Amino acid sequence: MCLRPFRAAGPRLDVEKIADRAIFHNYGHGGSGWSLSWGSANLVVSKAATLGERRIAVLGCGIIGLTSALTAQRTGMDVTIYTKDLLPHTRSVRANGSWTPDSRIALTQQAGPAFAPLWEQMARYSWATYRTYLGLPANPIEFIDEYWLYDTAHRPEETPLDPFKPTFATTGRPQQNAEFAHYEERIADITPHLQNIPSSQCPFGVTSARVVPRMIYNFGAFGQLLLSEFFQAGGRIVMKELHTPSDFGSIPEKVIINCPGYAARDWMKDDTLIPVRGQTAWLPPDMSHRYGLYYRGASMLSKSDGIMIQAVNLEHQGEVGSVGNSFEHPDRAESERAIKVFADLFTHSRKVEG
């Protein structure tokens, strides 16, 4: 189970003074934390570097905190991470783990036109950085084919914004799928595109299908690699839990990069953070079948960590589904429904082949 930390205006990347410390915020990336992590870190570290402090602190050891720490080290900074949990026990490793740079990243109206080029800058930097990890032992980063399957020849189109229905502006919560911002066309020149598969060549027995090479992150291998890089560069980790903003004063470093993820809603009292619940289930890995599927509102991703099954849109609510839901305990029934989607698909596929 993961809670994606969504902010209508996009991630928080500003700086403020608290307890005589310069706090550079880096949180609220929705479902795009892994994908935008390097680009977001580059933006925040560049701002922090202008203060000229060599010793800095990073709060949090999820993917945003860890990439921020490594980025700071690469600029010559001496970095200490203060965290309640190490990466394997953070919400980051409960995520899907694939390239989704504009997944619930912001709402178009609330983010405004200035956010689009900022998003593009983060996405391009992240994409380029992730590619440097391709081909390494244990495949920390790799590409696999992801198939999008449909039961009809006509794929659903997004419903435009209805001015007569509630919106975030009137309720404080996203109410329509059309409110969510989509920016991937801004990087269409560097990322693979979905391609149609002729029905005669589709191996899954559905009416129509598309396929795209998808970048994925194998959490175990990639997390271990990042932690090793951090320690080899002289990084330190101090186990520490913060409870109020005044606790920033207990950190000896004067410059702090704040990467708490969804935890910022509680301990920083940041009610701009809206939880988006994500239910994932993990099955044993199968290295002979390395691909991803999206079908009938469920997602399957075969990784070296295991086969990840996610109930993405079983209720056909689109991106507004699970927004505002902070229930963080596993729902076995929901996972079983998602698994059954693929069990039925594979049963049908065998019948078609036979």
JOGIMO-V893421 format. One record per residue. N is the residue number from 0. RES is the residue in one small letter. PHI is phi in degrees with one decimal (999 if undefined). PSI is psi as a letter, one per 30 degrees, with the letter a starting at -180 (* if undefined). Layout:
N_RES_PHI_PSI + N_RES_PHI_PSI
//
This chain:
0_m_999_k + 1_c_-131.1_l + 2_l_-114.0_j + 3_r_-80.6_k + 4_p_-87.3_j + 5_f_-90.7_k + 6_r_-127.1_k + 7_a_-59.7_e + 8_a_-87.8_g + 9_g_94.8_l + 10_p_-60.9_l + 11_r_-84.6_j + 12_l_-131.5_g + 13_d_-93.6_l + 14_v_-128.3_k + 15_e_-147.4_l + 16_k_-100.4_k + 17_i_-136.7_k + 18_a_51.4_h + 19_d_62.7_g + 20_r_-121.5_k + 21_a_-87.0_j + 22_i_-104.4_j + 23_f_-99.8_j + 24_h_-80.4_k + 25_n_-152.4_i + 26_y_-156.3_l + 27_g_93.3_h + 28_h_-94.3_g + 29_g_57.6_b + 30_g_-93.4_g + 31_s_-119.3_g + 32_g_-60.0_e + 33_w_-61.6_e + 34_s_-66.9_e + 35_l_-96.3_g + 36_s_-56.9_e + 37_w_-66.9_e + 38_g_-67.6_e + 39_s_-63.9_e + 40_a_-60.8_e + 41_n_-61.8_e + 42_l_-62.3_e + 43_v_-71.0_e + 44_v_-63.7_e + 45_s_-60.7_e + 46_k_-67.6_e + 47_a_-63.5_e + 48_a_-64.8_f + 49_t_-67.5_f + 50_l_-81.5_f + 51_g_77.2_g + 52_e_-81.4_k + 53_r_-83.5_e + 54_r_-94.0_k + 55_i_-132.3_l + 56_a_-114.8_k + 57_v_-121.8_k + 58_l_-99.8_j + 59_g_106.9_k + 60_c_-126.1_g + 61_g_-75.6_a + 62_i_-65.9_e + 63_i_-69.0_e + 64_g_-64.6_e + 65_l_-69.0_e + 66_t_-69.7_e + 67_s_-64.3_e + 68_a_-64.0_e + 69_l_-66.7_e + 70_t_-62.8_e + 71_a_-64.5_e + 72_q_-61.1_e + 73_r_-69.2_f + 74_t_-94.0_g + 75_g_98.2_g + 76_m_-83.7_l + 77_d_-96.4_j + 78_v_-116.2_k + 79_t_-120.0_k + 80_i_-94.8_k + 81_y_-110.3_k + 82_t_-153.4_l + 83_k_-81.2_e + 84_d_-135.2_k + 85_l_-81.4_l + 86_l_-47.2_e + 87_p_-61.7_f + 88_h_-112.9_g + 89_t_-92.3_l + 90_r_-65.0_f + 91_s_-56.4_e + 92_v_-86.5_g + 93_r_-98.3_g + 94_a_-82.5_a + 95_n_-70.6_e + 96_g_88.5_h + 97_s_-138.9_l + 98_w_-67.4_j + 99_t_-138.7_i + 100_p_-72.8_f + 101_d_-124.9_h + 102_s_-78.0_j + 103_r_46.6_h + 104_i_-83.3_f + 105_a_-174.3_l + 106_l_-103.3_k + 107_t_-55.0_e + 108_q_-68.7_e + 109_q_-72.5_e + 110_a_-74.2_e + 111_g_77.6_l + 112_p_-67.6_f + 113_a_-71.4_f + 114_f_-76.2_f + 115_a_-57.3_e + 116_p_-66.8_f + 117_l_-66.2_e + 118_w_-58.9_e + 119_e_-60.9_e + 120_q_-61.0_e + 121_m_-64.5_e + 122_a_-64.0_e + 123_r_-65.7_e + 124_y_-65.5_e + 125_s_-63.0_e + 126_w_-56.9_e + 127_a_-65.2_e + 128_t_-69.7_e + 129_y_-59.7_e + 130_r_-65.0_f + 131_t_-71.3_f + 132_y_-98.0_g + 133_l_-70.9_k + 134_g_81.0_g + 135_l_-83.9_l + 136_p_-54.1_k + 137_a_70.4_g + 138_n_48.9_i + 139_p_-60.4_e + 140_i_-129.0_k + 141_e_-154.8_l + 142_f_-110.2_k + 143_i_-132.4_l + 144_d_-75.1_k + 145_e_-116.2_k + 146_y_-103.3_k + 147_w_-107.0_j + 148_l_-111.7_k + 149_y_-135.6_k + 150_d_-88.8_f + 151_t_-129.1_l + 152_a_-76.2_f + 153_h_-98.8_j + 154_r_-86.1_k + 155_p_-64.2_k + 156_e_-106.4_l + 157_e_-70.9_k + 158_t_-76.1_k + 159_p_-68.0_l + 160_l_-60.6_k + 161_d_-97.9_j + 162_p_-66.2_f + 163_f_-96.2_f + 164_k_-106.6_l + 165_p_-59.9_l + 166_t_-138.1_a + 167_f_-58.7_e + 168_a_-62.4_f + 169_t_-98.9_f + 170_t_-125.0_f + 171_g_83.4_g + 172_r_-138.6_k + 173_p_-59.6_k + 174_q_-117.9_f + 175_q_-130.4_k + 176_n_-60.5_e + 177_a_-69.2_f + 178_e_-73.1_f + 179_f_-73.4_k + 180_a_-79.6_k + 181_h_-132.2_k + 182_y_-124.5_g + 183_e_-60.8_f + 184_e_-63.2_f + 185_r_-70.5_f + 186_i_-121.0_g + 187_a_-65.0_f + 188_d_-77.9_f + 189_i_-119.9_f + 190_t_-109.8_k + 191_p_-65.2_l + 192_h_-112.5_l + 193_l_-63.6_k + 194_q_-120.9_k + 195_n_-67.8_k + 196_i_-109.3_k + 197_p_-56.4_k + 198_s_-56.4_e + 199_s_-70.3_f + 200_q_-107.4_g + 201_c_-81.2_k + 202_p_-84.3_g + 203_f_-111.0_g + 204_g_68.6_h + 205_v_-110.8_l + 206_t_-70.4_e + 207_s_-148.6_l + 208_a_-155.1_l + 209_r_-133.9_l + 210_v_-139.3_k + 211_v_-146.6_k + 212_p_-70.1_k + 213_r_-111.7_k + 214_m_-73.3_k + 215_i_-129.7_l + 216_y_-116.5_j + 217_n_-84.5_j + 218_f_-55.4_e + 219_g_-61.8_e + 220_a_-67.5_e + 221_f_-70.6_e + 222_g_-61.7_e + 223_q_-63.5_e + 224_l_-65.3_e + 225_l_-65.1_e + 226_l_-62.7_e + 227_s_-63.2_e + 228_e_-60.3_e + 229_f_-63.0_e + 230_f_-68.8_e + 231_q_-63.8_f + 232_a_-88.5_g + 233_g_89.9_g + 234_g_-69.9_l + 235_r_-125.8_k + 236_i_-122.6_k + 237_v_-116.9_k + 238_m_-75.5_j + 239_k_-156.5_k + 240_e_-116.4_k + 241_l_-103.7_k + 242_h_-120.5_f + 243_t_-141.0_l + 244_p_-57.7_f + 245_s_-64.2_f + 246_d_-67.1_f + 247_f_-55.7_e + 248_g_-66.0_f + 249_s_-82.8_f + 250_i_-88.2_k + 251_p_-66.6_e + 252_e_-70.4_k + 253_k_-85.4_f + 254_v_-116.9_k + 255_i_-129.7_k + 256_i_-98.7_j + 257_n_-99.5_j + 258_c_-127.1_i + 259_p_-86.9_f + 260_g_63.1_b + 261_y_-65.2_f + 262_a_-59.1_f + 263_a_-62.5_f + 264_r_-62.8_e + 265_d_-84.7_d + 266_w_-78.4_f + 267_m_-104.2_g + 268_k_54.7_h + 269_d_-96.0_j + 270_d_-83.0_g + 271_t_-75.4_f + 272_l_-80.5_k + 273_i_-116.5_k + 274_p_-71.8_k + 275_v_-126.7_j + 276_r_-71.7_k + 277_g_-131.1_k + 278_q_-102.5_j + 279_t_-122.6_k + 280_a_-128.5_k + 281_w_-119.9_k + 282_l_-109.5_l + 283_p_-56.8_k + 284_p_-66.3_l + 285_d_-133.6_j + 286_m_-71.3_f + 287_s_-86.4_f + 288_h_-129.6_i + 289_r_-103.1_j + 290_y_-157.9_l + 291_g_-120.8_l + 292_l_-136.0_k + 293_y_-130.0_k + 294_y_-156.8_k + 295_r_49.0_h + 296_g_81.6_g + 297_a_-123.8_l + 298_s_-123.5_k + 299_m_-130.7_k + 300_l_-137.3_j + 301_s_-92.3_j + 302_k_-119.0_l + 303_s_-67.9_f + 304_d_-75.8_f + 305_g_147.4_l + 306_i_-92.6_j + 307_m_-90.5_k + 308_i_-113.3_k + 309_q_-129.9_k + 310_a_-83.1_j + 311_v_-86.9_e + 312_n_-151.4_h + 313_l_-64.2_f + 314_e_-92.3_g + 315_h_57.8_h + 316_q_-98.1_f + 317_g_73.1_b + 318_e_-71.4_f + 319_v_-76.6_f + 320_g_-63.1_k + 321_s_70.7_g + 322_v_-70.4_k + 323_g_88.0_f + 324_n_-94.9_j + 325_s_-102.7_g + 326_f_-68.4_j + 327_e_-108.6_g + 328_h_-95.3_k + 329_p_-61.8_k + 330_d_-113.9_j + 331_r_-60.5_e + 332_a_-62.8_e + 333_e_-65.5_e + 334_s_-63.4_e + 335_e_-64.4_e + 336_r_-63.0_e + 337_a_-66.6_e + 338_i_-63.0_e + 339_k_-64.0_e + 340_v_-54.5_e + 341_f_-82.1_e + 342_a_-61.3_e + 343_d_-66.5_e + 344_l_-61.6_e + 345_f_-68.6_e + 346_t_-62.3_e + 347_h_-65.1_e + 348_s_-62.6_e + 349_r_-65.0_e + 350_k_-66.1_e + 351_v_-64.3_e + 352_e_-66.1_e + 353_g_-74.6_*
//
